[in-house]
Amino acid sequence: MTLPVHVAIIMDGNGRWAKKRSLPRTFGHKKGVKTIKKIVKAASSLGIKVLTLYAFSTENWRRPKSEIKALMVLLKYFLSKEIGELNKEGVKLRLLGDLSRFSEDIKIEIKKACDLTCNNTGLNLNIALNYGARQEILQAFEKMLKQGIKKPTESILSSFLYTEGQPDPDLLIRTSGEFRISNFLLWQIAYSEIYIVDKLWPDFSKKDLESAIINFQSRQRRFGGVVLEKQ
């Protein structure tokens, strides 16, 4: 059976997970980080080549300052404390998004983490931070204009995106049962298979990832064409 090369996940439901347990939203985010570790290991063991996780969007800055502060603390912790284990497992980290808005200490940790793993040949882990797909596409056009490219092709535009050099997602998973794309990889998911799971992100497991992959394997990917039956 065909295995998806690139799996992208909209990790949704941390806040609701905490609310259901009468806990502060920050507890949901902490649990969500633990789930990230489990799913990265699971994807690697299953043979997935690229895993892209939607961690923080350009719109998420509208959340309460206390929640954003807690998220930044978790981000710094993940980059400084968890990256060593990921490096041992051969994971190569790439950050997708406009990183200019983050504090200097977080930028330093981002650079250290990416530099540490840059030569690894295992799972390619993309974490989308301060990411918005519309912003990404606009920035790509701005870069092309600066280089004098007036008639871009699809392949040229793709080379100016954050995911440059990587295949487009075969499978897009969204947790929490919501049916929205949420400004995520709009160009790259043009022909991705979409799988919605009702579970909130902190409860998402390796078994759930495997179920999504099995569902993906049952589909016929036509890419706008027609699958002809053999005579």
N, C-alpha and C positions, 0 to 999 in steps of 0.2 A: 504493500500500500504506500502511496505517496505521502511523504512527510512534509508539512509546511516548512519552507526554508526560513521564513521570517514571520514571527508572531508578534503582533502589537496588542497591548492591553490597556484599556481605559480603566484604571483602578478606582472604582467608585464605591462609596458607602462607608468610609471610615467614621464619619460623623454620626450617621444613623446607627451604626453598630454600637457606638458608645451610648447614644441616646436610649436605645432599647434596654441598656443595662443601667440606666440612670447614672452614667459616668460622664465626666467632662469630655468634650470632643478630642482633646489631646490624647486621651487613652486609646481612642480609636486609631489615631495616627501612629502611636507607638506599636499597637498590634499590627497595623498595616505594614510597618517596616519589617517586622518578623515574617510576615507573609511574603514580602519581596524576597527575602533570603531563601525561603523555601521554594518559591517558584523559579528563581534563578537556578538553583541546584537541580530542580526537576527538569527544566528546559534543557539544561546542559546534559543531563543523563539521558534524556530522550533523543538527543541528537539535533535539536534545533540549532541553527547557525546564528540567527539574529533574533534578539528579544528586545522590543521597545516598550518601555513603561511610561505612561503619562502620569507624572508625579505632581507637577505644579504648572498651572496655565497662566497666561498673561492676565486673565480675569480673576484669578485667585487672590490677587493683591487687594481686592475689595472686601475680603473677609476681616473679621475683628483683629485688631493689632495684636492682641494677646495670643490668638491662634496662629497668626503669621510668625510671631516670635518663637512659639513652640515648634513650629514646622522648621524654622531655620536652625534651631538647636538640634533637632532630629537629623536634618540634612548634614550638618557638620559632623555629628556623631557617626553617621553612616559612612561618610567619606573618609574620616580619620581612623575609625575603629574597625569597620567591617571590610574595608578594601583589601587588607592583608590576606584575609581568608579567600576572597574572590580571586586575588592574584595567584594564590597557590593552586587554585582550581583552573587557572589558565584563562580567566575571563578578561576580555578587553573592553574597557569602559569608554563610552563616548557620551558627552552631554549635548543635548539638542535644545536650542533656544537662545534667547538674548541674555547672556550672563552678566551684562554690564550693570544690572540693577542690584546685584548681590553685594554684600559687604566684602571688604578686602580679605578678611580672614577666611571666608567661605571660598572666594576666588582662589586663594592660595591652596586650600584643600582640594578644590576641583583640579587644579593644575597638577598637584602632586599625585592624585589618584590616577589621572589620565596618563601622566608620564610613567608612572610605575607599571601600568598594564599595557602600554602602547605596543609592545612587541609580542604580546600573548597571542596564541593561535586557537584558543578555544572559543567559547560562546562570545559573540559580539553583543554586549549589553548597552543599549541606548536608554538613557534616562532623560525624559523631556522636562526641562525646568524653565520657568518663565517662557513657556512655549505657546505660540499661537500660529496656526497654519496660514491664516491670511497674512499675518505679519511676515512669516517665512517666505511666502510667495512674492510679496511686495519687495522685500529685501533682495530676493533673487533678481528681480527685474531691475532694481536700482544698481546692483553690481554689474549686470550685463550692459546697462546703459553707459556706465562709467568706462567699460571696456570697449565701447563702440559697437556692441552687438545689437543690430537693428532688426534682424530676422531670426530670432531664436527657434530652434527645433525643440521637440520634447526632450531629447537627450541632453541638449545644451542646458535647458532650464533645470533639468534634474541635477546637473553637475554643480549648480549653484545653491542647492538646498542643503539643509543640515545633514541629510542622509546620503550625501554624495558618495558614490562608490558602493552603495549597498543595494540589494534587491528590494523591490517594493514588498510590503507585507502580503503574504498569501492569506493570512487569517487575522481578523480583528476581533478581539474579545472585549465585551463590556460587562462588568459586574453590576450588581444591584438592580437588575431588571429594567433599567432605563433605556429607551430607544432613541438615543441622540449620539451624534458624532462629536459634539462639543469642541469644534474647531481643532480637530486632531488629524494631522497628516492628510489633509484634504486632497492634495495632489497625488500622494503615494498610494492611497487606498482606492483608487479608481476602480480596480477590479478585485479587491480583497473580498474574501468570503467573511460574512459578519455572523458572529455567534453571541447571543445575549444569554447571560446566566443570572438567575434571580438572587443568588448568594451575594452578600455584601463582601467587599474585598478582604477584610480580615479573616473571613471564613473560607476563602477560596483556597483550594488544596491541589496537590499533584493529581489527585483523582479527577478533579474538575477540569484541569488542564488536559488530561488524557481524554476525557469525554468530549471536550471541544475539538481535539485533534481527530478523534474517531468520527465525529459529525462532519468535519471538514473532508475526511477521506471518502465519505459517502456521497459527496456532491460532484456534479459534472461541471467543470469550469469551462465556459464557452468563450469568454473574452469577447463577447459581442457577436460571435459566430454561431454556427449550428453544428451539433454533434450528429454526424450521419451514421445511421445504423448499417451494419454490414449486411450485404445481400446473401 
